[in-house]
């Protein structure tokens, strides 16, 4: 007697499609990915993908939303819940980002966006709006709060955040571009702790004369 094939619930299909799409995009890039490949990887028909996503671009956007915007919601929650010194929260946020770089596909997606945006500017525009456009203001709010509370000297929050994120961007590129071709493994969490320490010392108000 043949075993009965278990039918997957329709509610599970979007997640299965996104998981398969993420793996396929990382493997072959946006330009090199075909929806047939995603469907095969998900064990579904190509027609099933069109029930949930209009085209390859909307599927890629769904991958970004799933993989990254949930992280932004976590940072939003951390900011809203924190009542103590900003100097205590900033290292926690950077370590959280480091964990996402080490343990999730976040850095691979950023690499994809960088690689594909010239040929497909709509990818970069979406990432700029949904990720950068939401993430930078959160961190700028953190720096502004530190200034208001007297913990940080008066600096430009926008420029400070861009300086702060440079190290994390390098960490992501290091893990996804350079380690696969033989570079030494980077401890991203250690880098985040070190960078937070540098930032806090740089932001500390000058002692009164």
C-alpha positions in Angstrom: 0.0 0.0 0.0 1.4 3.4 -1.0 1.9 6.0 1.8 -0.6 8.8 1.6 1.1 12.0 0.5 0.6 14.7 3.1 -1.0 17.8 1.6 0.4 21.1 2.7 -1.9 23.7 4.0 -2.4 26.7 1.7 -1.5 29.0 4.5 2.0 27.5 4.5 2.7 28.1 0.8 3.7 31.8 0.8 6.4 31.0 3.5 7.6 28.0 1.5 7.8 30.1 -1.7 9.7 32.9 0.1 12.2 30.4 1.6 12.8 28.8 -1.8 13.1 32.2 -3.4 15.6 33.4 -0.9 17.8 30.4 -1.5 17.5 30.8 -5.2 18.2 34.5 -5.3 21.3 34.0 -3.1 22.5 31.2 -5.4 21.9 32.7 -8.8 21.2 36.4 -8.2 18.1 38.4 -9.3 18.8 38.4 -13.0 19.7 34.7 -13.0 16.7 33.5 -11.0 13.7 32.0 -12.9 10.3 31.5 -11.3 10.4 27.9 -12.6 13.5 27.3 -10.4 11.8 28.8 -7.4 8.7 26.7 -8.0 10.8 23.5 -8.3 12.7 24.4 -5.2 9.5 24.9 -3.3 7.9 21.8 -4.6 5.0 23.8 -6.1 3.9 24.7 -9.6 4.8 28.0 -11.2 1.1 28.9 -11.2 1.1 28.6 -7.4 3.6 31.4 -7.1 1.4 33.7 -9.1 -1.4 33.2 -6.6 0.7 35.1 -4.1 3.2 37.2 -6.1 2.7 39.2 -9.2 6.1 38.7 -10.7 9.8 38.1 -9.8 10.2 41.6 -8.5 7.3 41.4 -6.1 8.7 38.0 -4.9 12.1 39.6 -4.3 10.4 42.4 -2.4 8.6 39.8 -0.3 11.9 38.2 0.5 13.3 41.5 1.7 10.3 42.2 3.9 10.5 38.8 5.5 14.2 38.8 6.1 14.9 42.3 7.1 11.8 44.4 8.1 11.1 42.0 11.0 14.6 43.0 12.3 13.5 46.7 12.1 10.5 46.0 14.1 12.7 44.4 16.8 14.8 47.6 16.9 11.7 49.7 17.1 10.6 47.7 20.1 14.0 48.0 21.8 13.8 51.8 21.4 10.3 52.1 22.6 10.9 49.9 25.7 14.2 51.3 26.8 14.1 53.8 29.7 17.7 53.9 30.8 20.8 55.5 29.4 21.2 55.5 25.7 24.8 54.3 26.2 23.4 51.0 27.5 21.1 50.5 24.4 23.5 51.4 21.6 25.8 48.4 22.1 22.8 46.1 22.4 21.4 47.3 19.0 24.8 46.9 17.3 25.2 43.4 18.7 21.7 42.6 17.6 22.6 43.7 14.1 25.8 41.6 14.3 23.8 38.6 15.2 21.5 39.1 12.2 24.6 39.4 9.9 26.1 36.2 11.3 23.0 34.1 11.7 20.5 35.2 9.0 20.6 35.9 5.2 20.4 39.7 5.9 23.9 40.4 4.6 23.4 38.2 1.5 20.3 40.2 0.6 22.2 43.5 1.0 24.9 42.1 -1.3 22.3 41.2 -3.8 20.8 44.7 -3.7 24.2 46.3 -4.3 25.0 43.9 -7.1 21.7 44.2 -9.0 20.5 47.8 -8.4 22.3 49.2 -11.4 20.6 46.9 -13.8 17.3 46.8 -11.8 17.0 50.2 -10.1 13.6 49.3 -8.7 15.3 46.8 -6.4 17.5 49.6 -4.9 14.6 52.0 -4.7 12.5 49.4 -2.8 15.4 48.7 -0.4 16.1 52.4 0.1 12.5 53.0 1.1 11.7 49.9 3.1 15.0 49.2 4.8 17.3 52.2 4.8 14.4 54.7 4.9 13.1 53.0 8.1 16.3 52.0 9.7 18.3 55.2 9.7 15.6 57.3 11.3 15.4 54.8 14.2 19.1 55.1 14.9 19.0 58.9 14.4 16.3 59.0 17.1 18.6 57.0 19.4 21.5 59.5 18.9 19.2 62.5 19.3 17.9 61.0 22.6 21.4 60.7 23.9 22.1 64.3 23.1 18.9 65.4 24.7 19.7 63.4 27.9 23.2 65.0 28.1 25.0 61.6 27.4 26.3 62.6 24.0 27.9 65.8 22.8 26.0 67.8 20.1 26.6 66.0 16.8 24.7 65.6 13.6 22.6 62.5 14.3 22.3 61.7 10.6 26.0 61.8 9.9 26.7 59.9 13.1 24.5 57.1 12.2 26.0 56.8 8.7 29.4 56.6 10.3 28.2 54.0 12.7 26.6 51.8 10.1 29.8 51.8 7.9 31.4 49.1 10.1 28.3 46.9 9.9 28.1 47.3 6.2 31.7 46.2 5.9 31.0 43.3 8.2 28.2 42.1 5.9 30.3 42.4 2.8 33.2 40.7 4.5 31.1 37.7 5.4 29.4 37.4 2.0 32.1 38.4 -0.4 35.6 38.0 1.1 35.2 35.0 3.5 34.0 32.7 0.6 37.2 33.5 -1.3 39.6 32.8 1.6 39.7 35.8 3.9 39.9 35.1 7.6 36.6 34.7 9.4 35.3 37.9 11.0 33.8 37.8 14.5 31.0 40.2 13.7 29.7 40.3 17.3 33.2 41.2 18.6 33.4 43.9 15.9 30.1 45.3 17.0 31.2 45.5 20.7 34.4 47.2 19.7 32.7 49.6 17.4 30.1 50.5 20.1 32.9 51.2 22.5 34.6 53.5 20.0 31.3 55.3 19.2 30.5 55.9 22.9 33.9 57.3 23.6 33.7 59.6 20.5 30.2 60.8 21.5 31.0 61.5 25.2 30.8 65.2 26.0 34.1 67.0 26.6 34.9 67.4 30.3 34.2 70.9 31.6 37.2 73.1 32.0 
